Amino acid sequence: HLLGCLLDGFATFLDVLADTLHRVARGNGQHASDQGKHFFHGNLSLQHVAHVGKAPSNRRRRRHRRTEQMGATTRPLAPLEIAVRGRGATLARFQTIGIHRQAHRATRLAPFEPGSDENLVQPLGLGLALDGLLLRLGGIALRGLGRPLRWNGRSTGGVLRHQGGTAGQRERGPVMSFIRCDQAVSWAALQGHFEAHGRDLDLRTLFAADPQRVERLTIEAPSVLGDLSRAKWDVATARHLFDLARECRLADQRDAMFRGEMVNGSEGRAVLHTALRAPKGQAPHSDLVHGVLDSMLAFVERVRSTAGGSLPGDIHDVVNIGIGGSDLGPQMVIPALDPFGHPKLRFHFVSNVDGHDLAEVLRQVDPQHTLFIVASKTFTTQETMANAQAARQWFWDHGGQDIGRHFVATTTNVQAAAAFGVTTTFGFWDWVGGRYSMWSSIGLPIALALGADHFREMLAGAHAMDQHFATAPIERNLPMCLGLLDVWYRNFQGYASRCVAPYHHGLRRLPTYLQQLVMESNGKGVDASGRALPYST
């Protein structure tokens, strides 16, 4: 196992070294302009220090031409002095003599364009003579040698970055780029740990060996205590997972999300559900968010002030018509917080396009005392609009007249809502994912149940957890530790299922809500560049 780890690390080093030497010296003598520049691969930095000799001799060129005649193209390179640096220290300096690169004719070396697989630099046969020792690397079955590299700082995973200036500088494109986790050195170390130790972890043995296990592996977050001591991991596993998080710059990705950067590259969007629950002035788009929130909660208090009354328009029942995140979030929260709910308001949820779902609800309500909420960001969702139109027809057929008073919409499409007859709308934005939308105006049913003050307290509780996630170190960060445990369980222990067992009856809808949340957040088959993933998410 130790030998395998050493070979793997050496192979990764040779992989980046080979491509770096080619990048430095390509261009038929134009390589002088690259002197002093750095080339990055993970934590490894290679610097072209100086040219130490002349270009290859004619005899060496003839040898290269003979090689070319055998089916490979070659490019003779002038000798170079290379410094290899990692973690801020110089690991090695050595001089190359007689370097050449053998590239099969099918290989493409065009500049990389983000999102395209046409410009992958494929694994190449390579011969390097380093201080008289010839290393033949092409085709050796060591992990790391066969991994394709991309020629651009904006690419993700297995990236070779070519930058001028100091080693600390990085190119920044419109989307932040990070190494893909399975291409990190710490992933290979984690695999080695699993093979040598993690496969046979036994909780009884772990507790017997460490009397402080509960204390070490219990993490406290706002209003939540996470006892991770019963998880199938130990201190060594945790250390490897924390190394993986750091190498993949998990904290940087988190910070980019909180700043409102475009972290959703496939749709070109920010991901800012955290801004929905932040106090005013403490997150991007704060004025927009709190403008809608204040307007919505004012409406909520007007409805609640006459709820249960006998006059036409006094609301007894609220019918939420939506699907997915527009349904599952409110339907989960309202029974969970039932003790705080308004005693004279009943809540119903319709999501199934099958008319029996709506018909069952309509048999229980009076059109004069019912408020319908049509929850659709675009106001075009087929299932939602079919049910909304059926509810409107039922309202008319049973003597209802004031559509504007009995129908409201949570949508961004004010024109379509107005055409439907809705005059009261509360919007939200494309940087709000549906599975997180209960914190936006989609949470209108929740606010009607709880009231403005309790709804704001709920937002404050979520913001407290956001702050824990944003500021706690990885080792004591409950969301990060739970996510890293998922990586360990799914990709190393091989667990494919999760059981969520709420003991409190009020949380009976939590597993359904989490099912959509996890599926849409983690159910990915490709990476940010569109390449198929070789591991499970």
C-alpha positions as CSV (number, residue, x, y, z in Angstrom):
1,H,0.0,0.0,0.0
2,L,2.8,2.4,0.9
3,L,4.6,1.7,-2.4
4,G,1.3,2.3,-4.2
5,C,0.9,5.7,-2.6
6,L,4.5,6.7,-3.4
7,L,4.1,5.6,-7.0
8,D,0.8,7.5,-7.3
9,G,2.3,10.7,-5.9
10,F,5.4,10.3,-8.1
11,A,3.2,9.7,-11.2
12,T,1.1,12.8,-10.5
13,F,4.4,14.8,-10.2
14,L,5.7,13.4,-13.4
15,D,2.4,14.1,-15.1
16,V,2.5,17.8,-14.4
17,L,6.2,18.0,-14.9
18,A,6.0,16.5,-18.4
19,D,3.3,18.9,-19.6
20,T,5.0,21.8,-17.9
21,L,8.2,21.2,-19.7
22,H,6.4,21.0,-23.0
23,R,4.5,24.2,-22.3
24,V,7.6,26.1,-21.3
25,A,9.6,25.0,-24.2
26,R,7.1,24.8,-27.0
27,G,7.3,27.3,-29.8
28,N,10.7,26.6,-31.7
29,G,12.9,28.8,-29.5
30,Q,10.2,31.2,-28.3
31,H,10.3,29.8,-24.8
32,A,12.6,32.5,-23.5
33,S,9.6,34.7,-22.8
34,D,8.3,32.1,-20.3
35,Q,11.4,32.4,-18.0
36,G,10.3,33.1,-14.4
37,K,6.7,32.0,-14.9
38,H,5.0,29.5,-12.8
39,F,2.9,26.5,-13.7
40,F,0.3,25.2,-11.2
41,H,-1.2,21.8,-10.6
42,G,-2.9,21.4,-7.2
43,N,-0.4,22.3,-4.6
44,L,2.5,21.8,-7.0
45,S,4.3,24.7,-8.6
46,L,7.0,24.4,-11.3
47,Q,9.0,27.4,-12.3
48,H,11.1,27.8,-15.4
49,V,14.2,29.3,-13.8
50,A,16.6,29.7,-16.7
51,H,18.0,28.3,-20.0
52,V,21.2,26.5,-19.4
53,G,22.3,25.5,-22.8
54,K,21.8,25.6,-26.5
55,A,19.2,23.9,-28.6
56,P,19.8,20.2,-29.5
57,S,22.6,19.4,-31.9
58,N,22.1,18.3,-35.5
59,R,22.8,14.7,-34.6
60,R,20.1,14.8,-31.9
61,R,17.7,16.5,-34.4
62,R,18.4,13.6,-36.8
63,R,17.5,11.1,-34.1
64,H,14.3,13.0,-33.5
65,R,13.5,12.9,-37.2
66,R,14.0,9.1,-37.2
67,T,11.6,8.8,-34.3
68,E,9.1,11.0,-36.3
69,Q,9.3,8.6,-39.2
70,M,8.2,5.7,-36.9
71,G,4.8,7.4,-36.4
72,A,5.3,10.1,-33.8
73,T,5.9,13.8,-34.1
74,T,8.7,15.2,-32.0
75,R,9.8,18.6,-30.9
76,P,13.4,19.0,-29.7
77,L,13.7,21.4,-26.8
78,A,16.6,23.4,-25.4
79,P,17.9,22.4,-22.0
80,L,16.1,24.0,-19.1
81,E,16.6,24.4,-15.4
82,I,13.4,23.6,-13.5
83,A,12.5,24.3,-9.9
84,V,9.8,22.2,-8.3
85,R,8.0,23.9,-5.4
86,G,5.2,22.6,-3.2
87,R,3.5,24.2,-0.2
88,G,5.8,27.2,-0.4
89,A,9.2,25.3,-0.3
90,T,11.5,24.3,-3.1
91,L,11.3,20.5,-3.3
92,A,13.9,20.0,-6.0
93,R,15.9,21.7,-8.7
94,F,17.2,19.8,-11.7
95,Q,18.6,20.4,-15.1
96,T,17.1,18.7,-18.2
97,I,19.4,17.5,-21.0
98,G,18.1,16.4,-24.3
99,I,14.3,16.7,-23.7
100,H,11.9,15.6,-26.4
101,R,8.2,15.0,-26.5
102,Q,6.6,12.3,-28.6
103,A,3.0,13.1,-29.5
104,H,0.8,10.8,-31.5
105,R,-0.7,12.5,-34.5
106,A,-4.2,12.3,-33.1
107,T,-3.3,14.6,-30.3
108,R,-4.7,18.1,-30.4
109,L,-3.0,21.0,-28.7
110,A,-5.4,23.8,-29.5
111,P,-6.1,26.4,-26.8
112,F,-8.8,25.2,-24.4
113,E,-12.3,26.7,-24.5
114,P,-14.4,26.4,-21.4
115,G,-17.1,23.7,-21.8
116,S,-15.5,22.0,-24.7
117,D,-14.0,18.6,-24.7
118,E,-12.5,19.1,-28.2
119,N,-9.3,20.6,-26.8
120,L,-8.3,18.0,-24.2
121,V,-4.6,17.5,-24.1
122,Q,-4.6,13.7,-24.3
123,P,-2.1,11.5,-22.5
124,L,1.1,11.5,-24.5
125,G,4.2,9.3,-24.8
126,L,7.1,11.1,-23.2
127,G,10.8,10.7,-22.9
128,L,12.8,12.8,-20.5
129,A,16.5,12.6,-20.0
130,L,17.1,14.1,-16.5
131,D,20.7,14.3,-15.5
132,G,21.5,11.4,-17.8
133,L,18.6,9.1,-16.6
134,L,16.0,8.4,-19.4
135,L,12.5,8.0,-18.1
136,R,9.9,6.5,-20.5
137,L,6.5,7.4,-19.1
138,G,4.0,6.9,-22.0
139,G,1.6,4.0,-21.3
140,I,2.7,3.3,-17.7
141,A,-0.4,2.2,-15.7
142,L,0.1,4.5,-12.8
143,R,-2.8,6.6,-11.6
144,G,-2.2,10.2,-12.5
145,L,-0.4,9.6,-15.8
146,G,-3.5,8.9,-17.8
147,R,-5.4,11.9,-16.5
148,P,-6.0,14.6,-19.2
149,L,-4.9,18.1,-18.5
150,R,-6.6,21.3,-19.8
151,W,-4.8,24.3,-21.0
152,N,-6.6,27.1,-19.3
153,G,-6.9,28.5,-15.8
154,R,-10.7,28.5,-16.0
155,S,-11.0,24.8,-16.5
156,T,-11.9,22.5,-13.6
157,G,-10.2,19.3,-12.3
158,G,-6.7,18.2,-13.2
159,V,-5.9,21.7,-14.3
160,L,-2.5,23.0,-15.4
161,R,-2.5,26.7,-15.0
162,H,0.0,28.8,-16.9
163,Q,0.4,32.2,-15.3
164,G,2.9,35.0,-15.4
165,G,4.0,36.8,-12.3
166,T,4.2,35.3,-8.8
167,A,3.1,31.8,-7.7
168,G,0.2,33.1,-5.7
169,Q,-1.6,34.7,-8.7
170,R,-4.5,32.9,-10.5
171,E,-6.5,33.7,-13.5
172,R,-10.1,34.4,-12.7
173,G,-12.9,33.9,-15.2
174,P,-16.6,34.6,-14.9
175,V,-17.1,31.3,-13.0
176,M,-14.8,30.4,-10.2
177,S,-12.9,27.2,-11.0
178,F,-11.8,24.5,-8.5
179,I,-10.1,21.1,-8.7
180,R,-12.6,18.3,-9.0
181,C,-12.5,16.2,-5.9
182,D,-11.6,12.9,-7.5
183,Q,-8.5,14.5,-9.1
184,A,-7.2,15.8,-5.8
185,V,-4.1,14.3,-4.2
186,S,-6.1,14.0,-1.0
187,W,-8.7,11.8,-2.7
188,A,-6.0,9.3,-3.6
189,A,-4.8,9.5,0.0
190,L,-8.4,8.9,1.2
191,Q,-8.7,5.9,-1.0
192,G,-5.5,4.5,0.4
193,H,-6.7,5.1,4.0
194,F,-10.0,3.3,3.1
195,E,-8.2,0.3,1.7
196,A,-5.7,0.0,4.6
197,H,-8.0,0.9,7.5
198,G,-11.4,2.4,6.7
199,R,-13.0,-0.7,5.1
200,D,-12.9,-2.5,8.4
201,L,-13.9,0.2,10.8
202,D,-16.1,-1.1,13.7
203,L,-17.9,1.2,16.0
204,R,-17.5,-1.0,19.0
205,T,-13.8,-1.0,18.6
206,L,-13.7,2.7,17.9
207,F,-15.6,3.5,21.1
208,A,-13.5,1.2,23.2
209,A,-10.2,2.7,21.8
210,D,-11.2,6.3,22.3
211,P,-13.1,7.2,25.5
212,Q,-13.3,10.8,24.3
213,R,-14.9,9.8,20.9
214,V,-18.3,11.5,21.7
215,E,-16.6,14.7,22.8
216,R,-14.3,14.8,19.8
217,L,-17.0,14.1,17.2
218,T,-19.9,16.1,18.5
219,I,-20.4,19.5,16.8
220,E,-22.6,22.2,18.1
221,A,-24.4,24.6,15.7
222,P,-27.2,27.1,16.4
223,S,-30.0,25.2,18.0
224,V,-28.6,21.9,16.6
225,L,-26.3,19.4,18.2
226,G,-24.7,17.0,15.8
227,D,-23.4,13.8,17.4
228,L,-21.2,12.3,14.6
229,S,-19.6,9.8,16.9
230,R,-21.9,7.0,15.7
231,A,-20.8,7.5,12.1
232,K,-18.4,5.0,10.6
233,W,-15.3,7.1,10.7
234,D,-12.4,8.0,13.0
235,V,-10.0,10.8,13.6
236,A,-7.7,9.7,10.7
237,T,-10.7,9.6,8.3
238,A,-11.8,13.0,9.4
239,R,-8.3,14.4,8.8
240,H,-8.2,13.0,5.3
241,L,-11.7,14.5,4.6
242,F,-10.7,17.9,5.9
243,D,-7.6,17.8,3.7
244,L,-9.8,17.0,0.7
245,A,-12.1,20.0,1.5
246,R,-9.1,22.3,1.7
247,E,-7.5,21.1,-1.5
248,C,-10.8,21.5,-3.3
249,R,-11.1,25.0,-1.8
250,L,-14.5,24.2,-0.3
251,A,-14.4,27.3,1.9
252,D,-13.6,29.5,-1.2
253,Q,-16.6,28.0,-3.0
254,R,-18.8,28.7,0.0
255,D,-17.6,32.3,0.2
256,A,-18.2,32.8,-3.5
257,M,-21.8,31.6,-3.1
258,F,-22.4,34.0,-0.2
259,R,-21.0,36.9,-2.2
260,G,-23.4,36.2,-5.0
261,E,-20.9,35.1,-7.6
262,M,-22.1,33.0,-10.5
263,V,-21.5,29.6,-9.0
264,N,-24.2,27.9,-11.1
265,G,-22.3,27.8,-14.3
266,S,-24.7,25.6,-16.3
267,E,-27.5,28.2,-15.9
268,G,-25.3,31.3,-15.5
269,R,-26.8,32.2,-12.1
270,A,-25.9,33.0,-8.6
271,V,-27.2,30.9,-5.7
272,L,-28.4,33.2,-3.0
273,H,-31.1,31.6,-0.9
274,T,-29.0,32.8,2.0
275,A,-29.8,36.4,1.1
276,L,-33.5,35.7,1.7
277,R,-33.0,35.2,5.4
278,A,-30.2,37.7,6.0
279,P,-31.0,40.9,8.0
280,K,-31.3,44.0,6.0
281,G,-28.0,45.3,4.6
282,Q,-26.1,42.1,5.3
283,A,-26.4,40.3,1.9
284,P,-26.6,41.0,-1.8
285,H,-29.9,42.3,-3.1
286,S,-30.9,43.2,0.4
287,D,-33.3,46.1,-0.6
288,L,-35.1,43.9,-3.1
289,V,-35.5,41.0,-0.7
290,H,-36.7,43.1,2.2
291,G,-39.0,45.2,0.0
292,V,-40.9,42.0,-1.0
293,L,-40.7,40.6,2.5
294,D,-42.2,43.7,4.1
295,S,-45.0,43.9,1.5
296,M,-45.8,40.2,1.9
297,L,-45.9,40.3,5.7
298,A,-48.1,43.4,5.7
299,F,-50.6,41.4,3.5
300,V,-50.3,38.5,5.9
301,E,-51.3,40.6,8.9
302,R,-54.3,42.0,7.0
303,V,-55.5,38.5,6.2
304,R,-54.9,37.2,9.7
305,S,-56.6,40.1,11.4
306,T,-60.1,38.9,10.1
307,A,-59.3,35.2,9.8
308,G,-62.3,33.1,10.9
309,G,-64.7,36.0,10.6
310,S,-68.3,35.7,9.3
311,L,-68.2,38.4,6.6
312,P,-67.5,37.5,3.0
313,G,-63.8,37.8,2.3
314,D,-62.8,36.8,5.9
315,I,-60.5,33.8,5.3
316,H,-61.0,30.4,6.8
317,D,-59.0,28.2,4.4
318,V,-55.8,28.8,2.4
319,V,-55.3,26.6,-0.6
320,N,-51.7,26.5,-2.0
321,I,-51.5,25.4,-5.6
322,G,-47.9,24.6,-6.6
323,I,-45.5,21.8,-7.3
324,G,-42.0,20.8,-6.3
325,G,-40.3,23.4,-4.1
326,S,-43.4,25.6,-4.3
327,D,-45.3,22.8,-2.5
328,L,-42.9,20.7,-0.4
329,G,-41.4,23.4,1.7
330,P,-44.6,25.1,3.0
331,Q,-46.2,21.7,3.4
332,M,-43.3,20.5,5.5
333,V,-43.0,23.6,7.8
334,I,-46.7,24.3,8.6
335,P,-47.4,21.0,10.5
336,A,-43.9,21.1,12.0
337,L,-44.7,24.5,13.6
338,D,-48.4,23.8,14.2
339,P,-48.2,25.1,17.9
340,F,-47.5,28.6,16.5
341,G,-50.2,28.5,13.8
342,H,-53.3,30.6,13.6
343,P,-56.1,28.6,15.3
344,K,-58.8,29.8,12.8
345,L,-56.9,29.1,9.5
346,R,-56.8,25.7,7.8
347,F,-54.2,25.0,5.1
348,H,-54.5,22.7,2.0
349,F,-51.9,21.8,-0.6
350,V,-52.6,20.8,-4.2
351,S,-49.8,19.6,-6.5
352,N,-51.1,16.7,-8.5
353,V,-52.4,17.4,-11.9
354,D,-54.9,14.6,-11.4
355,G,-58.2,16.5,-10.7
356,H,-59.0,14.3,-7.8
357,D,-56.4,16.1,-5.7
358,L,-58.0,19.4,-6.1
359,A,-61.6,18.1,-6.0
360,E,-61.0,16.6,-2.5
361,V,-59.8,20.0,-1.2
362,L,-62.7,22.0,-2.8
363,R,-65.3,19.8,-1.1
364,Q,-64.0,21.1,2.2
365,V,-64.0,24.9,1.5
366,D,-66.4,27.8,1.0
367,P,-65.5,30.1,-2.0
368,Q,-66.4,33.2,0.1
369,H,-63.9,32.3,2.8
370,T,-61.0,30.8,0.8
371,L,-57.8,32.3,-0.3
372,F,-56.0,30.6,-3.2
373,I,-52.3,31.0,-3.6
374,V,-50.9,30.2,-7.1
375,A,-47.2,29.5,-6.6
376,S,-45.3,29.5,-9.9
377,K,-42.2,31.6,-10.7
378,T,-43.0,31.9,-14.4
379,F,-46.8,31.4,-14.1
380,T,-46.6,28.8,-16.8
381,T,-45.9,25.6,-14.9
382,Q,-48.4,23.2,-16.6
383,E,-49.6,21.2,-13.5
384,T,-49.9,24.4,-11.4
385,M,-51.8,26.4,-14.1
386,A,-54.1,23.5,-14.8
387,N,-55.1,23.3,-11.2
388,A,-55.3,27.1,-10.9
389,Q,-57.7,27.4,-13.9
390,A,-59.8,24.6,-12.4
391,A,-60.0,26.3,-9.0
392,R,-60.9,29.6,-10.7
393,Q,-63.7,27.9,-12.6
394,W,-65.0,26.3,-9.4
395,F,-64.9,29.7,-7.7
396,W,-67.0,31.3,-10.4
397,D,-69.4,28.3,-10.6
398,H,-70.1,28.6,-6.8
399,G,-70.9,32.3,-6.8
400,G,-67.4,33.8,-6.4
401,Q,-66.9,37.1,-8.0
402,D,-63.8,38.9,-6.7
403,I,-60.9,37.0,-8.2
404,G,-58.5,39.7,-7.1
405,R,-59.4,39.3,-3.4
406,H,-59.5,35.5,-3.3
407,F,-56.5,34.7,-5.6
408,V,-52.9,35.8,-5.0
409,A,-49.7,34.7,-6.8
410,T,-46.1,34.2,-5.9
411,T,-44.5,34.8,-9.3
412,T,-42.2,37.0,-11.3
413,N,-44.6,37.1,-14.2
414,V,-46.8,39.9,-13.1
415,Q,-48.3,40.3,-16.6
416,A,-49.5,36.7,-16.8
417,A,-50.9,36.9,-13.3
418,A,-52.8,40.0,-14.2
419,A,-54.2,38.4,-17.3
420,F,-55.4,35.5,-15.0
421,G,-57.2,38.1,-12.8
422,V,-54.7,38.2,-10.0
423,T,-53.9,41.7,-8.7
424,T,-51.8,40.8,-5.7
425,T,-48.4,39.3,-6.5
426,F,-45.2,38.7,-4.6
427,G,-42.1,38.0,-6.6
428,F,-38.7,36.3,-6.2
429,W,-35.7,35.9,-8.4
430,D,-33.8,33.5,-10.6
431,W,-31.0,33.1,-8.0
432,V,-33.5,31.3,-5.8
433,G,-33.6,27.6,-6.4
434,G,-37.0,26.0,-6.1
435,R,-35.9,23.6,-3.4
436,Y,-34.8,26.7,-1.3
437,S,-37.8,28.9,-2.2
438,M,-39.7,28.5,1.1
439,W,-37.6,31.3,2.4
440,S,-38.9,33.6,-0.3
441,S,-42.4,34.7,-1.1
442,I,-43.1,31.0,-1.8
443,G,-43.3,30.9,2.0
444,L,-46.5,33.0,2.0
445,P,-48.6,30.0,3.4
446,I,-46.0,29.6,6.2
447,A,-46.2,33.4,7.0
448,L,-50.0,33.2,7.0
449,A,-49.9,30.3,9.5
450,L,-47.2,31.7,11.8
451,G,-47.7,35.5,11.5
452,A,-45.1,38.1,10.6
453,D,-43.1,38.0,13.9
454,H,-42.7,34.2,14.0
455,F,-41.9,34.1,10.2
456,R,-39.1,36.6,10.8
457,E,-37.9,34.5,13.8
458,M,-37.8,31.5,11.4
459,L,-35.7,33.5,9.0
460,A,-33.4,34.5,11.8
461,G,-32.9,30.9,12.8
462,A,-31.9,30.0,9.3
463,H,-29.6,33.0,9.1
464,A,-27.9,31.8,12.4
465,M,-27.1,28.5,10.7
466,D,-25.9,30.3,7.6
467,Q,-23.5,32.3,9.8
468,H,-22.2,29.1,11.4
469,F,-21.7,27.6,7.9
470,A,-20.0,30.8,6.8
471,T,-17.6,31.3,9.7
472,A,-16.9,28.0,11.6
473,P,-13.7,26.2,10.7
474,I,-14.1,23.0,8.7
475,E,-13.4,20.8,11.7
476,R,-16.3,22.3,13.7
477,N,-18.6,23.2,10.8
478,L,-21.6,20.9,11.0
479,P,-22.9,21.4,7.4
480,M,-19.4,20.8,6.0
481,C,-18.8,17.7,8.2
482,L,-22.1,16.2,7.2
483,G,-21.3,16.8,3.5
484,L,-17.9,15.3,3.9
485,L,-19.3,12.3,5.7
486,D,-21.6,11.8,2.6
487,V,-18.6,11.7,0.4
488,W,-17.0,9.1,2.6
489,Y,-20.1,7.0,2.9
490,R,-21.2,7.1,-0.8
491,N,-17.9,6.8,-2.6
492,F,-15.7,4.8,-0.2
493,Q,-18.1,2.8,2.1
494,G,-20.5,2.3,-0.9
495,Y,-23.7,3.2,0.9
496,A,-26.4,4.1,-1.6
497,S,-29.4,4.8,0.7
498,R,-30.2,7.2,3.5
499,C,-32.8,6.7,6.2
500,V,-34.4,9.8,7.8
501,A,-36.6,8.8,10.7
502,P,-38.4,11.8,12.3
503,Y,-39.6,10.9,15.8
504,H,-41.8,14.0,16.1
505,H,-45.1,13.6,14.2
506,G,-44.9,17.2,13.2
507,L,-41.8,16.4,11.1
508,R,-43.6,13.7,9.0
509,R,-43.1,15.7,5.8
510,L,-39.4,16.3,6.3
511,P,-38.2,13.1,4.5
512,T,-40.2,14.1,1.4
513,Y,-38.8,17.6,1.5
514,L,-35.3,16.3,1.9
515,Q,-35.7,13.8,-1.0
516,Q,-36.2,16.7,-3.5
517,L,-33.6,18.8,-1.8
518,V,-30.9,16.1,-2.0
519,M,-31.9,14.9,-5.4
520,E,-31.7,18.3,-7.0
521,S,-28.6,19.4,-5.2
522,N,-26.5,16.3,-5.4
523,G,-28.0,14.2,-8.1
524,K,-25.5,15.1,-10.8
525,G,-24.0,12.9,-13.5
526,V,-21.6,15.4,-15.1
527,D,-19.1,18.0,-13.7
528,A,-19.2,21.7,-14.3
529,S,-17.5,21.2,-17.7
530,G,-20.1,18.6,-18.9
531,R,-17.8,15.6,-18.5
532,A,-19.3,12.4,-17.1
533,L,-18.4,11.9,-13.5
534,P,-16.6,8.7,-12.5
535,Y,-17.8,8.9,-8.9
536,S,-21.2,9.2,-7.2
537,T,-22.7,12.5,-5.9
